[in-house]
Amino acid sequence: MLLLITDLILGTSQQDIVQLKSILHQSRNYLKLDYKLHIARYSRIADHCANYGLSDPIEKKWSEDCDHDHDQE
């Protein structure tokens, strides 16, 4: 969907559109291939903890407390 939207951006050079599409493709591949190897339901690394990352800090009905510390990087 985002790739289709890039063609609709007015006032952007063709070179910029090609670069944007390349960045979107690389981002998709990272999320699809690399990131899923690191994500876990519970992890002591905050960026890898799905429970922590998907919890809403404001709306409590959309959050779940972690029973572990995020003390690793």
C-alpha positions in Angstrom: 0.0 0.0 0.0 2.7 2.5 0.9 4.5 1.6 -2.4 1.4 2.7 -4.3 1.1 5.9 -2.3 4.7 6.9 -3.2 3.6 7.2 -6.9 1.0 9.8 -5.8 3.4 12.2 -4.1 3.4 15.4 -6.0 6.5 17.5 -6.6 8.9 14.6 -5.9 11.6 13.6 -8.4 11.6 10.1 -9.9 15.0 9.5 -8.2 13.5 10.3 -4.8 10.5 8.0 -5.4 12.8 5.1 -6.4 14.9 5.7 -3.2 11.8 5.8 -1.0 10.5 2.6 -2.5 13.9 1.0 -1.9 13.9 2.1 1.8 10.3 0.8 2.2 11.3 -2.6 0.7 14.3 -2.8 3.0 12.2 -2.0 6.0 9.6 -4.6 5.1 12.4 -7.2 4.7 13.9 -6.3 8.1 10.5 -6.6 9.9 9.7 -9.8 8.1 13.0 -11.6 8.3 15.3 -10.2 11.0 13.1 -8.6 13.6 11.0 -11.7 14.1 14.1 -13.6 15.2 14.6 -11.3 18.1 11.0 -10.6 19.3 9.6 -12.7 22.1 6.4 -12.7 24.2 8.6 -11.9 27.2 12.1 -10.6 27.0 14.4 -8.7 29.4 15.3 -6.4 26.4 12.5 -3.8 26.1 12.8 -3.6 22.3 12.3 -7.4 22.0 9.5 -7.8 24.5 6.2 -8.0 22.6 4.2 -7.8 25.8 5.9 -4.5 26.7 5.9 -3.1 23.2 2.2 -3.7 22.5 0.9 -2.4 25.8 -0.7 1.0 25.8 0.8 3.1 28.6 -2.4 5.2 29.0 -5.3 2.8 28.4 -5.0 0.1 31.0 -7.4 -2.3 29.3 -5.0 -2.4 26.4 -1.9 -3.1 28.5 -0.4 -5.9 30.4 2.3 -5.6 33.1 5.5 -7.5 32.6 6.6 -9.7 35.5 10.3 -9.1 34.6 12.7 -6.2 34.4 13.9 -4.8 31.1 17.5 -4.5 32.3 19.3 -5.7 29.2 20.2 -4.0 25.9 
